[in-house]
Each structure stands twice: as structure tokens, then as C-alpha cells.
Amino acid sequence: MMNYIWAGFILAAILIGCCTGQIADVSHSVLTYAGKAVQISLSLIGIMALWLGVMKIAEASGLTCIFAKLIRPLIRFLFPDLKKNEKAQAAITMNMTANALGLANAATPFGLKAMKEMQKENPKKDTASNSMCTFLAINTAGLQLIPVSVIGILVGLGSKNPSEIIAPCLLVTFLTQIIAILTVKWLQKGSSKCQK
Amino acid sequence: MSEIMAFISISAIPILIGLIITHGLYQKVPVYEVFIQGAKQGFTIGVKIIPYLVAMMVAVGMFRASGALDLIAEVLKPLLIACNISPDLIPLAFMRSLSGSGTLGIFSEIASIHGPDSPITKTAAVMTGSSETTFYVLAVYFGSIGITKYRHAIIAGLIADFAGIVIALCLSKILFY
């Protein structure tokens, strides 16, 4: 699937670029974005190190166990394979909380920590497990209470009532989350049947 | 309400770090040594996602630079005009899944052209504010643990994105027009 999507983006870009006469921009973007990708990856190292260190303290002190208990019922429903993995449960809890509060810088390290824990339970190391797909669906649907950057732009342009968009955003995010979870659970049934 | 949320967003990180360290000290954890142990893995993860992010960002970057989004907007224009939706929102709808900074860029443009309190800007704000960049999240999260077969994660992400756009458009239609 990813093979076709990835190739599709690149081939479509070349084809459309030739037709629209923007092939020079396409060519330029290859080098620019390759560089940008490395910059973003490297800039993650600092915050990753920070939060992995802090999480390690929380693990040693038994705090992760307390976090994990908070959302155990939800975890049982969403991630049945992770019933016994407290570290994964804690990291998922922290990831969801950080996302909800709009702390993108903290949410990513917690999310990656959760992925690492899920990978331990995963029998096929190059293939996503059911729990990972569910976790990614929740993350890509974007659980956020306040869209800080959007409100920032509105305030910058002199909007009279920028907080007016908060409630609709919340409602949309909430509904999208439900759809994401239902979709992933539904697709999961289909794909496990195929494997048998 | 939004002030309280802003305060939480600003102060949450130091407070959280403070609480975890305090609890660690209380439980007699050698906090400094344990922190270093955990932090060592940060470098490995950062380096590990480089190939995934290069693959994804180059593909998406090329796609954006080719003018493909304008082309899609042109093709879908009649359909949207028939549904009484502004065609200016089409590039935003597609960019949402592809690039976070690109989405904010298009949103700023819409907001400055139509004014920050116009119905189109508010609709765009709801579309932007209620989403996450699906392709970036997939590349970083799966990249960090070396997974290349994404199974149904990608379709689920894209279906949710599409549903989010439709819901945002419908809700905005009711609220802002």
C-alpha cells in the first residue's frame, strides 16, 4: 500500500510538474526537503532524550504504573494486546494527555516510547501490529483541546472573537476520533481474516 | 476559558517534569543517573527516523511543488460550487494530511485574503485546528521502530481525515453562515 502511495506522489509530481511547467520547482524541492527531513529528525533528538530520561525516572519510581491505571478500561478496549504491558499503557496515557493539551513537543516522544513498547509484543518486526494501527489512527486524527497555532494566526490578523472556533474544533476532533477508532477496528477484522 | 487553557499549555511541561522528579526523589530513585540512562536512547531514535522522514518529505514536497494541489482544486471546483462551498478551501483540505507547516501557510493566506472574521476563514480554522498531519505522523512513529508495512493504519488515517473535512464543512455551514 505504502509502496504505491509513495511512488504515486513522486510520479504524479513529475508528470504534473512537466505539464504545468513547474518541473524546476519539483527538482528544487527534492534537495530542499531531503535536507529539511534530516533537520527535523535531528531536532527531535534533544526533546526525545529529555522525555525518555524523564520517563525512565517515572518508571523507576513506579509513577508509570499509576498513570497506566488511570485509563486501564479504555486501554482494554482499544489495545487488547497490551493488557500486561504497563510501560506501553503509561506512554499511551502520557501521549494522549500531551496531545490533548497541545504539547506537540512532548506528545511525540511519549508516542515513540509507546511504539517501542508495542514493538516488543509484535511478532512481525517489520509489520504494524493491531495496537500500533489503532494508536496511529488516534494520533493521526489529532486529539487537541485548543488549536493554539490557528488561534495565534487569527489573533495576529485582529480577529474579534478567535476563541469562537474552539468549540467547533473540539466537536470535529471528537467525532473524527470516534470515526478513526471505528474504522481501524473494522479494517482490523477484515485484514486478520485475509491473513488466515 | 481559553486563557486557562493557554496557561496550562505554557506551564504543563515544567510542572510535569517537576512532579516526576519529586516523586522519584521521594521513592529514593537516583534521578540523575536514571535520567541519563533513559536519555541515551534519544539519539538512536532521532537518527533512525531519518530515512523514513526523507522518503516521506521528499515525496510530499515534490507533489506540492508540482502544482498538483491547484490542479485538483481546478478539477473539483464545479462540484464544490454546486454544493455552495468555497473552492479556496480545496488546497487546504488536501494539504492537511500532507504537511503541517503547509497547512498553516494556506490557512494564513485564506485568513489574510478574506479577513479573520469571515465565514470562510472560520471554516478554514476549524478544518486546520481539528487535524493532525497523517503522513508525517506515520513516517515518524513507524520509522522510530523500523516498520515498513503499515497495514490498515494508512487507510484508517486517510478515512478519518476525509471524515474530519466533511464534518468540519457541515458544522461550519450551520454555525458561521
Interface residues (C-beta under 8 A of the other chain):
Chain A: M1 M2 I5 W6 F9 I10 A12 A13 I14 L15 I16 G17 T20 Q22 I23 D25 V26 H28 S29 V30 T32 Y33 A34 K36 A37 V38 I40 S41 L42 L44 I45 G46 I47 M48 A49 L50 L52 G53 V54 M55 K56 I57 A58 E59 A60 S61 G62 L63 L101 G102 L103 N105 A106 T108 P109 G111 L112 M115 K116 M118 Q119 K124 K125 D126 T127 A128 M132 C133 F135 L136 A137 N139 T140 A141 G142 Q144 L145 I146 P147 V148 S149 V150 I151 I153 L154 L157 G158 S159 K160 N161 P162 S163 E164 I165 I166 P168 C169 L170 L171 V172 T173 L175 T176 Q177 I179 A180 T183 V184 L187 Q188 G190 S191
Chain B: M1 S2 M5 A6 I8 S9 A12 I13 L16 I17 I20 I21 H23 G24 Y26 Q27 V29 V31 V34 F35 I36 Q37 G38 A39 K40 Q41 G42 F43 I45 G46 V47 I49 I50 L53 V54 A55 M56 M57 V58 A59 V60 G61 M62 F63 R64 A65 S66 G67 A68 D70 L71 L104 F107 S108 A111 S112 G115 P116 D117 T121 K122 A125 V126 T128 G129 S130 S131 E132 T133 T134 V137 L138 V140 Y141 F142 S144 I145 G146 I147 T148 K149 Y150 R151 H152 A153 I154 I155 A156 G157 I159 A160 D161 A163 G164 I167 A168 L171 S172 L175
